[in-house]
């Protein structure tokens, strides 16, 4: 019996609420994981309503530089009630904070300067809208609702900016790509020595064994790469770190057969997390590698390598729950 429109609407709403709950749970995990970690900024709330922010070393250096600017301008250290980051365009012997609307104007101007880069434009515009910017480094300092507000604003701007820039990928193709990846991950988790599953799926598509036309096949392959990449980027934003990556790559090496699989997975981790791990699996690891560098290095193994890393994270970070990948978007 076909579902009524009311039932279908109810199911869609329930799915959205479940996905929202999972995002909030991931944020809670991230906040707990970073609590007390000196690599990240920490906020301490006091009984009188004030708060103290401790910052990691690289941010501390920036603050010291700003303190030097303050001393150079005013010839003294700032008083407790004075802004360290003062408006340099206002003359006088006392520091004046930036006007309330200064950041909004600055971020909207920045968005214009990012023309041609919709992703950066959307982040700048979202910051202007909500008054703060959420990044992978500071997400734990905001509430789950604040993170959601920023991400929704950025998503709306990105959708608008991209509307006229690229052809829309049909939902059916995106759904097929997503299901292909989830099926591959499931197979690799449950079948010993199944690391070649994503390679076989990709080869079948490239050999036109899928029954799709050339254009649809190209869109599907691109969607496979984009979906796997999106999962990893979201995993990074929600707290997957170096230790988690090491465990995931070690799992790939143990279950799929060593460096032939763990090497490409580690290369993906190194590039996307901008680190140098796990080095024993990567020859000549490069920090700050771009996505194009990764594509040139791995060739047709780009999508399989991302999925090997995803599957390793499912096995070690998500306790074998493939639905964790689905919850990432």
MIMARFI-94042 format. One record per atom (N, C-alpha, C): residue in three letters; x, y, z. Coordinates in pm, whole numbers, padded with zeros to 5 digits, always signed. Layout:
BEGIN
ALAXYZ;...
This chain:
BEGIN
UNK+00084-00120+00000;UNK+00000+00000+00000;UNK+00088+00125+00000;UNK+00059+00218-00089;UNK+00140+00338-00102;UNK+00123+00428+00021;UNK+00231+00495+00056;UNK+00226+00585+00171;UNK+00150+00711+00134;UNK+00075+00764+00230;UNK+00007+00891+00208;UNK+00108+01003+00215;UNK+00071+01119+00161;UNK+00161+01235+00168;UNK+00190+01272+00312;UNK+00087+01256+00398;UNK+00105+01289+00539;UNK+00207+01197+00605;UNK+00198+01066+00572;UNK+00294+00971+00629;UNK+00435+00997+00579;UNK+00447+01026+00449;UNK+00579+01054+00391;UNK+00640+01178+00455;UNK+00557+01280+00478;UNK+00606+01403+00541;UNK+00650+01375+00684;UNK+00572+01291+00754;UNK+00607+01257+00892;UNK+00740+01182+00898;UNK+00762+01092+00802;UNK+00888+01015+00797;UNK+01006+01106+00769;UNK+00988+01201+00677;UNK+01097+01294+00646;UNK+01131+01378+00767;UNK+01029+01422+00839;UNK+01054+01502+00960;UNK+01127+01420+01065;UNK+01085+01294+01084;UNK+01151+01207+01181;UNK+01297+01184+01144;UNK+01324+01169+01015;UNK+01461+01148+00969;UNK+01546+01272+00997;UNK+01490+01390+00970;UNK+01564+01514+00996;UNK+01596+01529+01145;UNK+01498+01496+01229;UNK+01519+01507+01373;UNK+01625+01408+01421;UNK+01622+01286+01364;UNK+01722+01186+01403;UNK+01862+01230+01361;UNK+01874+01286+01240;UNK+02004+01334+01193;UNK+02053+01450+01279;UNK+01960+01537+01320;UNK+01997+01649+01406;UNK+02046+01599+01541;UNK+01980+01499+01594;UNK+02021+01442+01723;UNK+02161+01382+01714;UNK+02190+01317+01601;UNK+02323+01259+01583;UNK+02430+01368+01575;UNK+02398+01479+01506;UNK+02494+01590+01499;UNK+02521+01646+01639;UNK+02418+01659+01719;UNK+02434+01710+01855;UNK+02516+01611+01939;UNK+02494+01482+01920;UNK+02571+01382+01994;UNK+02718+01389+01956;UNK+02747+01407+01826;UNK+02887+01418+01782;UNK+02953+01541+01843;UNK+02874+01650+01853;UNK+02929+01772+01912;UNK+02960+01750+02060;UNK+02873+01678+02130;UNK+02897+01650+02272;UNK+03024+01566+02289;UNK+03042+01468+02200;UNK+03163+01385+02205;UNK+03288+01470+02182;UNK+03280+01560+02082;UNK+03393+01648+02052;UNK+03426+01736+02172;UNK+03324+01793+02236;UNK+03346+01882+02350;UNK+03413+01807+02465;UNK+03365+01687+02493;UNK+03426+01607+02601;UNK+03569+01570+02567;UNK+03591+01535+02441;UNK+03723+01489+02400;UNK+03828+01599+02410;UNK+03787+01724+02385;UNK+03884+01834+02384;UNK+03896+01903+02520;UNK+03811+01866+02614;UNK+03816+01931+02745;UNK+03952+01909+02811;UNK+04019+02017+02844;UNK+04150+02009+02908;UNK+04266+01980+02815;UNK+04240+01966+02685;UNK+04346+01939+02588;UNK+04420+02069+02557;UNK+04548+02081+02591;UNK+04619+02208+02573;UNK+04638+02249+02428;UNK+04609+02158+02335;UNK+04623+02193+02192;UNK+04508+02280+02145;UNK+04402+02291+02226;UNK+04285+02367+02186;UNK+04251+02471+02292;UNK+04187+02578+02248;UNK+04144+02682+02341;UNK+04044+02624+02442;UNK+04049+02674+02565;UNK+03961+02627+02671;UNK+03890+02746+02735;UNK+03763+02726+02771;UNK+03684+02831+02835;UNK+03648+02787+02976;UNK+03675+02872+03074;UNK+03638+02845+03213;UNK+03534+02949+03255;UNK+03415+02904+03297;UNK+03308+02994+03341;UNK+03315+03009+03493;UNK+03305+03133+03541;UNK+03317+03162+03683;UNK+03180+03195+03743;UNK+03171+03187+03876;UNK+03044+03207+03945;UNK+02987+03347+03925;UNK+03075+03445+03903;UNK+03027+03583+03886;UNK+02980+03613+03744;UNK+02979+03509+03661;UNK+02931+03528+03523;UNK+03042+03557+03424;UNK+03162+03583+03473;UNK+03275+03608+03383;UNK+03332+03475+03334;UNK+03421+03484+03241;UNK+03485+03363+03190;UNK+03628+03393+03152;UNK+03708+03288+03159;UNK+03849+03297+03123;UNK+03875+03204+03007;UNK+03947+03254+02907;UNK+03980+03173+02789;UNK+04130+03148+02788;UNK+04169+03022+02789;UNK+04310+02987+02772;UNK+04329+02939+02630;UNK+04437+02977+02568;UNK+04456+02951+02425;UNK+04578+02864+02405;UNK+04581+02787+02294;UNK+04698+02704+02264;UNK+04817+02790+02224;UNK+04938+02732+02221;UNK+05060+02810+02197;UNK+05057+02895+02071;UNK+05006+02841+01958;UNK+05013+02919+01834;UNK+04924+03042+01840;UNK+04812+03034+01915;UNK+04727+03152+01933;UNK+04789+03248+02034;UNK+04853+03192+02136;UNK+04920+03275+02236;UNK+05023+03367+02172;UNK+05094+03317+02071;UNK+05193+03399+02002;UNK+05127+03519+01935;UNK+05009+03498+01877;UNK+04937+03607+01812;UNK+04894+03712+01915;UNK+04850+03664+02033;UNK+04808+03757+02138;UNK+04927+03842+02187;UNK+05043+03778+02199;UNK+05161+03852+02241;UNK+05197+03959+02138;UNK+05180+03927+02011;UNK+05207+04026+01906;UNK+05110+04144+01918;UNK+04981+04112+01948;UNK+04884+04219+01963;UNK+04913+04302+02088;UNK+04960+04238+02195;UNK+04999+04313+02315;UNK+05113+04409+02285;UNK+05207+04364+02202;UNK+05317+04453+02162;UNK+05264+04575+02087;UNK+05162+04553+02003;UNK+05103+04666+01929;UNK+05036+04762+02028;UNK+04969+04704+02128;UNK+04903+04788+02228;UNK+05006+04873+02302;UNK+05114+04810+02347;UNK+05219+04883+02421;UNK+05283+04991+02335;UNK+05303+04959+02207;UNK+05365+05056+02116;UNK+05274+05177+02096;UNK+05143+05152+02091;UNK+05048+05260+02066;UNK+05023+05344+02192;UNK+05005+05276+02309;UNK+04963+05348+02429;UNK+05072+05359+02536;UNK+05186+05295+02514;UNK+05298+05307+02606;UNK+05278+05237+02739;UNK+05190+05140+02747;UNK+05162+05069+02872;UNK+05090+04938+02841;UNK+05072+04855+02946;UNK+04992+04734+02932;UNK+04844+04768+02944;UNK+04758+04688+02883;UNK+04613+04717+02892;UNK+04560+04692+03033;UNK+04463+04775+03074;UNK+04392+04752+03199;UNK+04294+04636+03180;UNK+04249+04573+03289;UNK+04158+04456+03276;UNK+04031+04484+03197;UNK+03982+04607+03200;UNK+03856+04638+03132;UNK+03877+04700+02993;UNK+03999+04694+02942;UNK+04029+04754+02812;UNK+04046+04647+02705;UNK+04008+04680+02581;UNK+04022+04583+02472;UNK+04167+04572+02425;UNK+04217+04451+02419;UNK+04351+04430+02364;UNK+04349+04455+02214;UNK+04240+04410+02148;UNK+04224+04435+02005;UNK+04143+04564+01991;UNK+04213+04673+01969;UNK+04153+04805+01965;UNK+04138+04853+01821;UNK+04053+04954+01804;UNK+04032+05013+01671;UNK+04149+05107+01642;UNK+04235+05073+01546;UNK+04354+05155+01520;UNK+04322+05287+01452;UNK+04199+05302+01402;UNK+04163+05425+01330;UNK+04112+05534+01423;UNK+04094+05502+01551;UNK+04044+05602+01646;UNK+04162+05659+01724;UNK+04177+05789+01719;UNK+04289+05854+01788;UNK+04255+05873+01936;UNK+04355+05902+02016;UNK+04334+05925+02159;UNK+04428+05842+02244;UNK+04422+05867+02375;UNK+04513+05799+02467;UNK+04455+05671+02525;UNK+04331+05643+02496;UNK+04268+05522+02550;UNK+04221+05434+02433;UNK+04234+05302+02448;UNK+04192+05212+02340;UNK+04040+05208+02326;UNK+03994+05204+02204;UNK+03850+05197+02175;UNK+03823+05066+02102;UNK+03725+04989+02147;UNK+03697+04862+02080;UNK+03642+04885+01940;UNK+03654+04784+01858;UNK+03595+04792+01724;UNK+03444+04809+01738;UNK+03382+04888+01650;UNK+03236+04902+01657;UNK+03166+04769+01634;UNK+03045+04759+01687;UNK+02974+04631+01685;UNK+02954+04577+01544;UNK+02936+04668+01448;UNK+02908+04621+01312;UNK+03035+04610+01227;UNK+03152+04628+01290;UNK+03276+04627+01212;UNK+03304+04488+01154;UNK+03281+04382+01234;UNK+03311+04249+01185;UNK+03219+04213+01069;UNK+03092+04250+01080;UNK+02999+04219+00972;UNK+03044+04285+00842;UNK+03081+04413+00850;UNK+03128+04483+00730;UNK+03254+04419+00675;UNK+03345+04382+00766;UNK+03472+04321+00724;UNK+03448+04188+00655;UNK+03359+04105+00711;UNK+03335+03973+00654;UNK+03261+03982+00521;UNK+03172+04080+00506;UNK+03103+04094+00377;UNK+03200+04144+00270;UNK+03293+04228+00311;UNK+03397+04272+00217;UNK+03488+04155+00181;UNK+03518+04072+00281;UNK+03600+03954+00255;UNK+03531+03861+00157;UNK+03399+03845+00173;UNK+03324+03758+00082;UNK+03337+03806-00063;UNK+03335+03937-00082;UNK+03351+03991-00218;UNK+03490+03961-00272;UNK+03590+03966-00183;UNK+03728+03939-00228;UNK+03748+03792-00262;UNK+03660+03705-00210;UNK+03670+03561-00237;UNK+03589+03520-00361;UNK+03553+03616-00442;UNK+03473+03583-00561;UNK+03543+03476-00644;UNK+03467+03374-00682;UNK+03524+03261-00753;UNK+03551+03142-00662;UNK+03542+03164-00530;UNK+03560+03056-00432;UNK+03434+03051-00345;UNK+03329+02981-00392;UNK+03201+02981-00320;UNK+03212+02932-00177;UNK+03303+02837-00151;UNK+03316+02784-00016;UNK+03361+02893+00081;UNK+03466+02966+00046;UNK+03515+03072+00133;UNK+03413+03187+00143;UNK+03346+03216+00032;UNK+03243+03319+00036;UNK+03132+03283+00134;UNK+03089+03158+00130;UNK+02980+03116+00216;UNK+03019+03124+00364;UNK+03144+03090+00397;UNK+03190+03099+00536;UNK+03194+03244+00582;UNK+03244+03333+00496;UNK+03252+03474+00533;UNK+03112+03533+00552;UNK+03019+03500+00463;UNK+02884+03553+00472;UNK+02811+03497+00594;UNK+02833+03369+00624;UNK+02771+03310+00743;UNK+02823+03377+00869;UNK+02952+03409+00872;UNK+03010+03478+00987;UNK+02948+03616+01004;UNK+02926+03684+00893;UNK+02861+03816+00899;UNK+02718+03802+00952;UNK+02650+03695+00915;UNK+02510+03675+00956;UNK+02497+03648+01106;UNK+02579+03553+01157;UNK+02558+03508+01296;UNK+02653+03574+01396;UNK+02761+03639+01346;UNK+02849+03711+01435;UNK+02967+03632+01489;UNK+02987+03512+01439;UNK+03102+03430+01481;UNK+03130+03328+01372;UNK+03250+03269+01376;UNK+03287+03166+01278;UNK+03323+03037+01352;UNK+03262+02928+01309;UNK+03291+02797+01366;UNK+03389+02725+01275;UNK+03498+02675+01330;UNK+03597+02599+01254;UNK+03622+02466+01323;UNK+03701+02381+01259;UNK+03735+02254+01321;UNK+03818+02273+01447;UNK+03883+02391+01461;UNK+03967+02418+01578;UNK+03888+02470+01697;UNK+03774+02536+01673;UNK+03706+02601+01785;UNK+03563+02553+01807;UNK+03517+02450+01733;UNK+03378+02406+01742;UNK+03338+02370+01884;UNK+03431+02318+01963;UNK+03400+02276+02100;UNK+03369+02394+02191;UNK+03401+02515+02150;UNK+03377+02632+02234;UNK+03238+02690+02214;UNK+03163+02637+02119;UNK+03027+02683+02092;UNK+02927+02574+02131;UNK+02806+02615+02158;UNK+02701+02517+02183;UNK+02662+02448+02053;UNK+02596+02334+02066;UNK+02551+02262+01946;UNK+02456+02347+01864;UNK+02374+02428+01931;UNK+02280+02516+01860;UNK+02355+02626+01784;UNK+02460+02679+01844;UNK+02540+02782+01776;UNK+02611+02725+01655;UNK+02664+02605+01668;UNK+02728+02538+01554;UNK+02627+02516+01443;UNK+02509+02470+01480;UNK+02404+02444+01381;UNK+02364+02572+01309;UNK+02349+02682+01383;UNK+02311+02809+01321;UNK+02416+02854+01219;UNK+02543+02843+01256;UNK+02649+02883+01163;UNK+02650+02792+01040;UNK+02640+02662+01060;UNK+02646+02568+00948;UNK+02527+02585+00854;UNK+02410+02610+00910;UNK+02292+02631+00825;UNK+02306+02759+00743;UNK+02359+02864+00805;UNK+02380+02989+00731;UNK+02481+02968+00619;UNK+02590+02898+00649;UNK+02692+02873+00547;UNK+02635+02787+00435;UNK+02555+02687+00471;UNK+02498+02597+00369;UNK+02403+02673+00277;UNK+02321+02760+00335;UNK+02228+02837+00253;UNK+02303+02927+00155;UNK+02408+02993+00201;UNK+02486+03079+00111;UNK+02556+02995+00004;UNK+02610+02880+00042;UNK+02680+02796-00055;UNK+02584+02745-00161;UNK+02465+02702-00120;UNK+02365+02655-00217;UNK+02330+02766-00315;UNK+02314+02887-00263;UNK+02279+02999-00351;UNK+02393+03031-00447;UNK+02516+03033-00395;UNK+02631+03067-00478;UNK+02657+02962-00585;UNK+02629+02836-00551;UNK+02656+02728-00645;UNK+02544+02708-00747;UNK+02430+02771-00723;UNK+02312+02744-00806;UNK+02339+02765-00955;UNK+02413+02871-00988;UNK+02438+02903-01128;UNK+02576+02861-01175;UNK+02653+02792-01089;UNK+02792+02763-01123;UNK+02815+02624-01177;UNK+02726+02531-01142;UNK+02748+02393-01189;UNK+02614+02324-01206;UNK+02608+02227-01296;UNK+02483+02154-01315;UNK+02446+02076-01190;UNK+02318+02070-01163;UNK+02271+01999-01046;UNK+02285+01848-01066;UNK+02338+01780-00966;UNK+02348+01634-00971;UNK+02214+01577-00928;UNK+02149+01496-01010;UNK+02019+01440-00972;UNK+02027+01366-00840;UNK+01921+01378-00759;UNK+01918+01308-00631;UNK+01936+01159-00649;UNK+01884+01105-00761;UNK+01895+00961-00784;UNK+02040+00918-00799;UNK+02122+00999-00869;UNK+02264+00966-00886;UNK+02337+00977-00752;UNK+02309+01085-00679;UNK+02372+01103-00548;UNK+02337+00988-00454;UNK+02212+00948-00456;UNK+02169+00837-00372;UNK+02234+00706-00409;UNK+02249+00682-00540;UNK+02315+00559-00587;UNK+02461+00558-00542;UNK+02529+00672-00556;UNK+02670+00681-00515;UNK+02683+00654-00366;UNK+02598+00715-00288;UNK+02603+00697-00143;UNK+02581+00550-00105;UNK+02483+00487-00170;UNK+02454+00348-00138;UNK+02567+00256-00181;UNK+02629+00285-00296;UNK+02746+00208-00340;UNK+02854+00210-00232;UNK+02882+00329-00179;UNK+02988+00342-00080;UNK+02952+00271+00050;UNK+02826+00284+00094;UNK+02785+00216+00217;UNK+02790+00064+00200;UNK+02751+00015+00082;UNK+02757-00130+00056;UNK+02901-00179+00055;UNK+02990-00099-00006;UNK+03133-00136-00008;UNK+03189-00143+00134;UNK+03157-00041+00214;UNK+03207-00038+00351;UNK+03156-00157+00431;UNK+03029-00188+00413;UNK+02970-00303+00483;UNK+03042-00432+00445;UNK+03066-00450+00314;UNK+03134-00570+00267;UNK+03275-00579+00324;UNK+03345-00467+00327;UNK+03483-00469+00376;UNK+03491-00494+00527;UNK+03385-00456+00598;UNK+03383-00480+00743;UNK+03350-00625+00777;UNK+03275-00691+00691;UNK+03225-00824+00724;UNK+03295-00938+00651;UNK+03370-00907+00545;UNK+03434-01012+00466;UNK+03586-00995+00472;UNK+03655-01098+00516;UNK+03800-01093+00527;UNK+03865-01077+00390;UNK+03966-00990+00380;UNK+04039-00973+00255;UNK+03958-00909+00145;UNK+03863-00822+00182;UNK+03773-00763+00083;UNK+03811-00621+00045;UNK+03937-00586+00062;UNK+03980-00449+00035;UNK+03965-00406-00109;UNK+03959-00502-00202;UNK+03948-00467-00344;UNK+03805-00435-00387;UNK+03709-00443-00295;UNK+03568-00420-00332;UNK+03548-00285-00399;UNK+03596-00173-00342;UNK+03573-00045-00409;UNK+03644-00035-00544;UNK+03760-00100-00558;UNK+03827-00101-00688;UNK+03742-00173-00792;UNK+03682-00284-00752;UNK+03599-00361-00846;UNK+03476-00281-00886;UNK+03413-00214-00791;UNK+03295-00132-00823;UNK+03333-00022-00921;UNK+03445+00044-00895;UNK+03489+00153-00983;UNK+03522+00100-01122;UNK+03590-00014-01130;UNK+03625-00071-01260;UNK+03501-00108-01339;UNK+03400-00161-01271;UNK+03275-00195-01340;UNK+03210-00071-01399;UNK+03215+00039-01325;UNK+03157+00163-01376;UNK+03236+00215-01496;UNK+03368+00213-01485;UNK+03452+00266-01592;UNK+03447+00179-01718;UNK+03418+00051-01701;UNK+03406-00040-01816;UNK+03265-00043-01872;UNK+03180+00048-01820;UNK+03043+00061-01868;UNK+02963-00066-01845;UNK+02985-00131-01730;UNK+02907-00249-01696;UNK+02787-00215-01608;UNK+02764-00087-01589;UNK+02655-00045-01502;UNK+02525-00021-01576;UNK+02531-00015-01710;UNK+02412+00013-01787;UNK+02382+00161-01799;UNK+02468+00246-01745;UNK+02449+00390-01755;UNK+02520+00444-01878;UNK+02478+00561-01924;UNK+02546+00627-02033;UNK+02676+00690-01985;UNK+02757+00737-02080;UNK+02888+00795-02044;UNK+02872+00914-01950;UNK+02775+01001-01979;UNK+02758+01120-01897;UNK+02714+01083-01755;UNK+02615+00993-01745;UNK+02568+00951-01614;UNK+02677+00879-01535;UNK+02758+00799-01605;UNK+02868+00728-01538;UNK+02968+00827-01481;UNK+03001+00931-01560;UNK+03094+01032-01511;UNK+03041+01104-01389;UNK+02912+01136-01390;UNK+02851+01203-01275;UNK+02852+01111-01154;UNK+02824+00982-01175;UNK+02822+00886-01065;UNK+02960+00870-01002;UNK+03064+00858-01086;UNK+03201+00846-01033;UNK+03239+00972-00955;UNK+03204+01088-01009;UNK+03232+01213-00937;UNK+03158+01218-00804;UNK+03036+01165-00803;UNK+02957+01164-00679;UNK+03017+01069-00576;UNK+03075+00958-00623;UNK+03142+00866-00531;UNK+03256+00937-00459;UNK+03337+01008-00538;UNK+03452+01080-00480;UNK+03403+01190-00387;UNK+03304+01269-00432;UNK+03256+01381-00352;UNK+03193+01334-00221;UNK+03120+01223-00226;UNK+03054+01173-00105;UNK+03157+01124-00004;UNK+03254+01044-00050;UNK+03358+00995+00041;UNK+03438+01111+00100;UNK+03470+01209+00016;UNK+03543+01326+00065;UNK+03461+01402+00168;UNK+03332+01418+00141;UNK+03245+01487+00235;UNK+03238+01418+00370;UNK+03234+01286+00370;UNK+03234+01211+00496;UNK+03360+01240+00577;UNK+03474+01239+00509;UNK+03600+01259+00581;UNK+03613+01402+00633;UNK+03571+01499+00553;UNK+03577+01638+00598;UNK+03489+01659+00721;UNK+03369+01600+00718;UNK+03279+01612+00833;UNK+03336+01540+00955;UNK+03396+01423+00932;UNK+03458+01350+01043;UNK+03567+01434+01109;UNK+03644+01505+01028;UNK+03748+01592+01083;UNK+03687+01704+01165;UNK+03580+01764+01114;UNK+03517+01875+01184;UNK+03459+01833+01318;UNK+03422+01705+01328;UNK+03360+01659+01452;UNK+03456+01581+01540;UNK+03587+01605+01523;UNK+03680+01562+01624;UNK+03766+01441+01596;UNK+03755+01377+01479;UNK+03846+01268+01447;UNK+03986+01326+01434;UNK+04080+01274+01512;UNK+04214+01331+01516;UNK+04322+01232+01480;UNK+04447+01268+01509;UNK+04563+01189+01466;UNK+04561+01048+01525;UNK+04529+01038+01652;UNK+04526+00906+01715;UNK+04421+00817+01649;UNK+04305+00876+01619;UNK+04198+00800+01552;UNK+04243+00756+01413;UNK+04313+00844+01341;UNK+04361+00810+01208;UNK+04463+00696+01212;UNK+04552+00703+01309;UNK+04650+00595+01323;UNK+04581+00460+01342;UNK+04482+00458+01431;UNK+04410+00333+01455;UNK+04338+00285+01329;UNK+04278+00379+01255;UNK+04205+00342+01134;UNK+04299+00286+01028;UNK+04413+00352+01007;UNK+04508+00305+00905;UNK+04569+00171+00946;UNK+04596+00155+01074;UNK+04647+00025+01121;UNK+04545-00086+01096;UNK+04419-00054+01115;UNK+04313-00152+01089;UNK+04311-00189+00940;UNK+04324-00088+00854;UNK+04328-00114+00709;UNK+04445-00206+00675;UNK+04562-00177+00731;UNK+04680-00259+00703;UNK+04660-00403+00749;UNK+04600-00419+00865;UNK+04582-00552+00923;UNK+04478-00634+00848;UNK+04371-00570+00803;UNK+04259-00645+00746;UNK+04263-00656+00594;UNK+04334-00564+00527;UNK+04331-00566+00381;UNK+04463-00609+00318;UNK+04572-00611+00394;UNK+04693-00664+00335;UNK+04811-00570+00327;UNK+04827-00482+00425;UNK+04949-00404+00432;UNK+04949-00275+00356;UNK+05067-00237+00307;UNK+05091-00102+00257;UNK+05016-00072+00128;UNK+04981-00173+00048;UNK+04907-00146-00076;UNK+04774-00078-00049;UNK+04719-00100+00067;UNK+04592-00038+00104;UNK+04613+00072+00209;UNK+04696+00041+00309;UNK+04719+00139+00415;UNK+04795+00262+00365;UNK+04884+00244+00266;UNK+04959+00356+00211;UNK+04869+00464+00152;UNK+04780+00426+00057;UNK+04689+00527+00003;UNK+04596+00586+00108;UNK+04548+00502+00202;UNK+04461+00554+00308;UNK+04536+00657+00393;UNK+04663+00627+00424;UNK+04744+00720+00503;UNK+04772+00848+00425;UNK+04788+00838+00293;UNK+04810+00957+00211;UNK+04689+01049+00217;UNK+04569+00990+00214;UNK+04447+01070+00227;UNK+04442+01139+00363;UNK+04473+01063+00469;UNK+04472+01120+00603;UNK+04572+01234+00615;UNK+04690+01214+00558;UNK+04795+01316+00565;UNK+04752+01444+00495;UNK+04690+01430+00377;UNK+04651+01548+00300;UNK+04533+01621+00364;UNK+04429+01547+00402;UNK+04308+01613+00451;UNK+04324+01667+00592;UNK+04407+01600+00672;UNK+04429+01649+00809;UNK+04552+01738+00819;UNK+04617+01761+00706;UNK+04732+01852+00700;UNK+04838+01815+00804;UNK+04866+01687+00813;UNK+04962+01639+00911;UNK+05070+01555+00847;UNK+05131+01469+00924;UNK+05238+01384+00873;UNK+05223+01245+00933;UNK+05108+01185+00915;UNK+05079+01058+00979;UNK+04992+00975+00887;UNK+04995+00845+00906;UNK+05100+00769+00972;UNK+05218+00753+00877;UNK+05333+00807+00910;UNK+05444+00821+00816;UNK+05499+00686+00769;UNK+05489+00582+00852;UNK+05550+00455+00812;UNK+05481+00395+00689;UNK+05361+00444+00658;UNK+05289+00392+00542;UNK+05304+00482+00420;UNK+05360+00602+00437;UNK+05365+00700+00328;UNK+05508+00730+00290;UNK+05539+00716+00164;UNK+05671+00754+00117;UNK+05670+00903+00085;UNK+05768+00975+00144;UNK+05780+01119+00123;UNK+05650+01194+00151;UNK+05595+01182+00274;UNK+05470+01253+00305;UNK+05489+01402+00293;UNK+05386+01472+00241;UNK+05394+01616+00224;UNK+05281+01682+00301;UNK+05316+01775+00388;UNK+05214+01851+00457;UNK+05157+01956+00363;UNK+05027+01983+00380;UNK+04964+02086+00301;UNK+04936+02044+00157;UNK+04935+01912+00129;UNK+04906+01866-00006;UNK+04763+01903-00044;UNK+04742+01943-00169;UNK+04609+01979-00215;UNK+04536+01854-00264;UNK+04406+01872-00289;UNK+04327+01760-00340;UNK+04379+01717-00478;UNK+04423+01813-00559;UNK+04480+01778-00689;UNK+04607+01696-00674;UNK+04690+01732-00574;UNK+04811+01652-00547;UNK+04773+01508-00514;UNK+04670+01495-00434;UNK+04624+01362-00393;UNK+04573+01283-00513;UNK+04502+01351-00602;UNK+04451+01284-00722;UNK+04564+01239-00813;UNK+04666+01324-00829;UNK+04780+01286-00912;UNK+04858+01169-00851;UNK+04866+01167-00719;UNK+04939+01060-00652;UNK+04867+00926-00661;UNK+04736+00927-00642;UNK+04661+00802-00629;UNK+04591+00759-00757;UNK+04562+00854-00846;UNK+04494+00818-00970;UNK+04358+00754-00942;UNK+04331+00639-01004;UNK+04202+00573-00987;UNK+04182+00517-00847;UNK+04288+00514-00768;UNK+04275+00466-00630;UNK+04232+00576-00535;UNK+04198+00696-00586;UNK+04159+00805-00498;UNK+04032+00769-00420;UNK+03926+00731-00493;UNK+03802+00695-00424;UNK+03820+00573-00334;UNK+03883+00462-00383;UNK+03906+00349-00292;UNK+03985+00387-00168;UNK+04088+00472-00184;UNK+04169+00510-00068;UNK+04086+00585+00035;UNK+04001+00676-00010;UNK+03915+00749+00084;UNK+03819+00653+00154;UNK+03767+00556+00079;UNK+03674+00462+00139;UNK+03744+00364+00233;UNK+03869+00327+00202;UNK+03945+00243+00296;UNK+03962+00316+00428;UNK+03994+00445+00422;UNK+04011+00523+00544;UNK+03877+00535+00618;UNK+03770+00562+00542;UNK+03636+00569+00603;UNK+03602+00439+00674;UNK+03629+00327+00608;UNK+03594+00197+00666;UNK+03678+00170+00791;UNK+03806+00207+00786;UNK+03890+00193+00904;UNK+03837+00275+01020;UNK+03786+00396+00993;UNK+03729+00479+01098;UNK+03599+00419+01152;UNK+03519+00361+01062;UNK+03397+00294+01109;UNK+03433+00182+01206;UNK+03535+00102+01169;UNK+03573-00013+01250;UNK+03630+00028+01385;UNK+03708+00137+01388;UNK+03781+00171+01511;UNK+03721+00287+01588;UNK+03665+00386+01517;UNK+03612+00506+01582;UNK+03463+00492+01610;UNK+03390+00424+01519;UNK+03244+00414+01530;UNK+03198+00275+01571;UNK+03291+00195+01622;UNK+03256+00061+01674;UNK+03184-00025+01571;UNK+03224-00011+01444;UNK+03170-00098+01340;UNK+03033-00059+01287;UNK+02981+00057+01326;UNK+02848+00100+01284;UNK+02855+00179+01154;UNK+02819+00114+01042;UNK+02825+00180+00911;UNK+02733+00300+00905;UNK+02626+00299+00985;UNK+02534+00412+00984;UNK+02602+00541+01031;UNK+02715+00527+01099;UNK+02791+00647+01137;UNK+02832+00725+01012;UNK+02874+00651+00907;UNK+02907+00719+00781;UNK+02785+00791+00724;UNK+02673+00720+00724;UNK+02551+00780+00670;UNK+02514+00907+00747;UNK+02542+00910+00878;UNK+02507+01027+00958;UNK+02595+01147+00928;UNK+02708+01124+00862;UNK+02799+01234+00830;UNK+02750+01318+00712;UNK+02646+01269+00644;UNK+02591+01348+00533;UNK+02586+01271+00403;
